[in-house]
Amino acid sequence: MDTRVPEKLPHRYGPAPTAAMKIGRATLWTIAGSVAIVGVAAWQHYFLMASHQQLQECSEEIARKAAAAGPLELTTEEACLEACVKGQDELALMRVFGADPDLIQSLETEVVQPLRHPQQLAAQDMPAHLEPPHLVLIEGPVQTGKKSVVMEVARTNGITVLHLDKHSLEAAHKAACCWGALGSWWSGGGSVVAAAFSLAKKLQPCIILLDKPHELSRGMQVALRAELQRLRAAPQAWSQERVSVVVTVAPLLWHPPVHVPARHRMKTALPSTRQLAAMLHGFLHRLQSSGQQPVQAQLLWALQQAARDERADTDLGFQVHQFVRRLWSRTAPQMAWLVLRARQRVAGDANDGAAHPLVLQDLEAALQDLLAEEWQGWWWPGSWSAGTWLRVGAAVGLVGGAVAVALMPDGGGQRSGSVSGTALVPVGVSKR
């Protein structure tokens, strides 16, 4: 048997590559890379040229909403926030009925006046409640009108609002990435938050209405803290950057950063009976003034008296007062639902085609429909919120623990009884 090792083994896939073949492959890779780079550059140039017109339209729309004196020079990320800008035309469509007067007064004093009259705030030796409202925290239960009151105050004072939340910022981030803003690709959305503050400075005086900041991504929250710290560190620059960040959140869900404390704190609560009566009166009056549905005049008068906490002397006034008391713990969206449901019932009962006025009995029937829907929704777990699941889980855990403790044999008590009931006998030790 020949045990000699050949001097050169054959290549696995054919002849061994020569130096010329290696140089040829390197050339091919270089050419392919160059073609890819040129293709990406050409695509970006074409895409930017195609989206330039759309960005220009967004900039013009933002300038129109804010009633700017001239055209605005905006970046790509700032133009992508066009849907978040709420001008006077959009704010005029939002009407608030039965708002908390104390909350409105606090917003007027602590937010609106510094925005419109920055010279009233001194840069040095400033009390806490007179500091520039860089961060205003409004806490309260869900659907208690936190955002609506802020927009109503901004509408009455002619201030532009930049409404931000998780969904709007993510949509702006995706649009900026699609439109060629390379900085948005690796920022995690933080560049969009910085662009929102930059846009608000160009639209000043401006209110950044931020809803549920705890839902933002980590990159967005880091950028938010950085922007708030920047504003906080320069109170003397308030006249050059009149931007107030109003955060609306449910209690205990979000806390301001330690280095940026919220000097301005406000709270909302469930509507009182006076507020509920004012909501019903406002929704019904708007329904009648728009020509959609006539409303009984005595009902409107009784609701107006209830909103002023003045009980009417008539039977209808007493019935309205009792009906409003049954609405306790309800919110403004539910009042709007009641009015629309009552209108549907009136339209369904009108078989002769004539327009019948809406009366108190229609509102009571709508309330029964609301209770029936809530009862059905409560028994259907698919419609439960996260808070409902948490409360139900806690209740089941407490009940299960109590039942387990009750059914557990009392072994510990028996042992303690046997030890306590047995006399201790001293033991003598014998010495040898």
Buried (B, 14 or more C-beta within 10 A) or exposed (E): EEEEEEEEEEEEEEEEEEEEEEEEEEEEEEEEEEEEEEEEEEEEEEEEEEBEEEBEEBBBBBBEBBEBEEEBEBBBBBBBBBBBBBBBEBBEEEEBBBBBEEBBEBBEEBBBBBBEEBEEBEEEEEEEEBBBBBBBBBBBBEBBBBBBBBBBBBBEBEBBBBBBBBEBBBBBBBBBBEBBBEBBEEBBBBBBBBBBBBBBEBBBBBBBBBBBBEBBBEBBBBBBBBBBEBBBEEBEEBEEBBBBBBBBBBEEEBEBBEEBBBBBBBBBEBBBBBBBBBBBBBBBBBBBEEEEBEBBEBBBBBBBBBBEEEEBEEEBBEBBBEBBEEBEEBBBEBBBBBBBBBBBBBEEEEEEEEEBBBBBEBBBBBBEBBEEEEEEEEEEEEEBEEEEEEEEEEEEEEEEEEEEEEEEEEEEEEEEEEEEEEEEEEEEEEEE
